[in-house]
């Protein structure tokens, strides 16, 4: 058992986003990160290299583009992206957004969120 406290997960800047890696060190097959997405922030389109990439919207209203489809996602919505799928997102809402990102396999250094 390993406990990683939120307060011990130091936030770092990644472009327009603030990220916290929340995974305990013992969890090496995947990872969980929190991403703060300010109003107007954009995640440029890219192709997923992860076998599984899931975004869970905690707060905000974000526009996702995945595999040629565009849709809005709000609190409680989960988006799964497979390896090889192109994706990106934009916060065009009226409040900052917060996402949980679950990745399998976990991050490699340097990771590109």
Secondary structure as UniProt FT lines:
FT   HELIX           6..8
FT   STRAND          12..14
FT   TURN            15..16
FT   STRAND          17..21
FT   TURN            25..26
FT   STRAND          31..37
FT   TURN            39..40
FT   STRAND          42..47
FT   STRAND          52..59
FT   STRAND          61..66
FT   TURN            67..68
FT   STRAND          69..74
FT   TURN            75..76
FT   STRAND          78..82
FT   TURN            83..84
FT   STRAND          86..90
FT   STRAND          97..104
//
